[in-house]
């Protein structure tokens, strides 16, 4: 998360045209709390911009993935249908078996 927040802060400072603060050698929570009144607005603006951009990219990435998956599934379905039709056509060309000779199970009473 720190690289994300640092990049968001840098982006927010650039958009707001403010000078970014220099990071200290020893980054501590005490230093962060002291600088919070200077960094909250650029950080918020940067996070909003990143959130907006990444949500749009994510939306289109998922949409493209979904379309690809549906097309692949339709191709599999079409192949399965063609295979079934071919096996039915092959079975239809075979002559049906002839009925057995004889009385076919019927008995006559004499």
N, C-alpha and C positions, 0 to 999 in steps of 0.2 A: 503493500500500500504506500509506503513512503515515496517511491518513484512516481506513482500516480499523482499523489498530492503535490509533490514538487513540480511536476510538469503542469498540473492544473494551476498552481500558483503563478508559475512563469507565464503561462498563457493569459491568465487573468490580468496580470500586471502589464503585459504587452497590449492587451485589448484596451485597458483603462489608461494606457500611456503613462504609467507610474513607474518609478524606479524600483526594481525588486530589491529587497533587503539582502544583505550578504549573509550567508550561513556561517555560523561560528565553527570553530574547530571541534568543540565539544557540544554536540547537540543534546540538550537536556529538556525535560518538561518544564523546568523553571524558566529557561530562556523562551520556550514556546509560549508560555502563559504571559510573559512580559511583552512579547511581540504580537500577541493575538489581536490587539486593537489596530495594528498596522496591516496584518495579513488577511483578515477575515473577508474583506470585500473582494480583493483579487482572487483569493482562494474560492470563494463562492461563485464568482463569475466564471472562472476556469472550470470548476466542476460542472456548472450548468452547461457550458459549451461542450465539454467532453461528453456529458450525459446525452445531450441532444444528438451529437454526431454519432456516437456509438450506438444509440438506439436506432437511428436511421440505418446505419450499416448492418446492425443485427437483424432488423426487420427484413431488409432485402436479401440478406444471406440466408435466412430461414425460408423466405419465400422461394428463392431460387432452388434451395435444397429440396423443398417440398415438390416443386414442379418436376425436378429430375427424378425423385423417387416415384411419383405418380406415373411418369412416362415409362420408367423401367418396369413397374408393376403391370402397366397395360401391355407392354411388349411381351412379358412373360405370359400374361393371360391370352394374348393373341396366338402365341406359339402353342399353348396348351389347347386352344380351340382348334387350330389347324391340325394338330396331332390327333385329336379326337375325331375330327371330320375325316381324316385320312384312314383311321382305323375302322370307322363306320363304313366308308366307301369300300374298303377291302373286304369287310365282312359281308357286304351286300352283294358283291360279285361272286361269292361262293354259292354254289347251288344248295338249296335247303335239303336237308336229309329226307329221303323218301320214307313214307310210313311203312311199317313192317307188314309183311304178308300174313294173312290169317284172318281170324274172326274178330280181331281187335277187342278182345275181352268180352264180347257179347255171347251169350249162350241162348241157344234156341231150345225151347221146351217141346219135345215130341211126344 
